[in-house]
Amino acid sequence: MEAPLTWGQQDIWRAVVAAAPQERYLNIARVFPGPRRPVTVERARRALDALVARHESLRTRLTGPRDAPRQLVWPAARPHVEVTSEPAGLVRDRLAAEPFRYADEWPLRVAFVVDGEHVTDVVLVLCHLAADGHAADLVVRDFRLLLIRDSLPPVTAATPRELAGWQRSEEGTRVSERAVAFWLEEHARMDPVPDAALVPGAPRFLEATMSSAALAAAARAVAARHRVSSSTVLLAAAMRLAGGLTGQRHCGMRVIVGNRFAADRRDVVSTISQEGLVLLDLDAPSFGDLVRRGWSAAMRAYRQAWFDPYAMEEAVSAAGPGIRSFGCFNDQRLVQRDEPGTAPPDERTLRAAAERTEVAWTDAMDRNICDFRLHLGGEPGRMEVSLYADTALLGPAGIERYLRELETLVVDAACGEL
Amino acid sequence: MLTDGELRERLAGLVAEATDGEVEAAEVLAGTARLADLGVTSLGFLRLIDAVETEFGVEVDPGAFETLDDLVRDVRAREPR
């Protein structure tokens, strides 16, 4: 069965085309332990068959021309499976190291890590056209259950084919047009972004990752003070520093939005996350004011992140010279709910933790769709922030400085200095 | 049409559903606390707004309410007469 791509798939496809052949960074990897009561490889293979039968998106490949592919859903699929006794992390990295072959490979790669007869860990690498982060977690949940049960209640959420159909309906078009209108209104308030002025390095795009316990604790403390999420605190800080780079007072940054707050989209196994647009007036009396402003702006943005990406691109590219959003903010932390506070950390502890912060170079690419991208990940007690930037915009020293300043800004705010 | 009391109870129920029961309807009905102070997260607000819009056919502005009573007033003001 053939169908058009969904909006979410189109978004990913644009990113694939822009970064190919180095788009492996889009792969989504998950590792989970086998059940406490051990299962054999044969049992695990049966669970995988049931998983693939359950979710259309795991039986879907692309077909058609590269500039306008369609999705092709197959009645059955046999994804790549390895049985190995290597460490799970190593297997995960190896399986995630190559981009998927979208027309002739199934969109998941699986490894069963075994100790003798039994499966100790399961490694899953998903193609981003088949799943976003939340969908990957749903796939993991189902896989774990199928390892211990023979069947699951039927899927009630929409399939990617059904989503694509709705998106082309009158109602879907109206929803998209509303989002485009919102983005255009926000673009009308933006100050221009100056052109990138540096001589780019080779490779042109560099990623540095900061690992910081201080930032995790400080963001939580500021969030609790203002009754917002730590994500909002970090977004406000990221945008304030972005404004410092661009000289903008009214700055727009794109945020990755899960799009799962509507009840009928909550359990969809497909890529439905898209970009929202947060516009902030950075001229705020204090950082706390900016955070509160950021919360309202983000809430508005989250509701306008469900649209036809080609229509959006066409509309916003005509917004005027230099009138564009700057960068993309992606909070991928698994724990989206901040743990309710133990006592906030004192200043000495925070500053001492900041002394132990590390920054490392973690990736390099020649091409990308985005010139400035922040990823938030890590564990609840230790945040990892990656900044991926075009070296024509920000050199290596600038990339590292941006990350360090992000930590300093939030730590200072937590210590009551802003 | 629901009375104010019924609307208040229904909306408190939607808050509980939007937060997967992390915030209970009884807590919401008990006082005048801000929903954020009771533990409604950004995702909870977004789910709540979607549920209210679907059930009552009105548009809700995320910035327009902080408490249950604000939300009751907002929905009432936007209901078709």
Interface residues (C-beta under 8 A of the other chain):
Chain A: R227 V228 S229 S231 T232 F261 A262 A263 W295 S296 A298 M299 R300 Y302 R303 Q336 R337 P340
Chain B: R34 A36 D37 G39 T41 S42 L43 F45 L46 R47 I49 D50 A51 T54 P62 G63
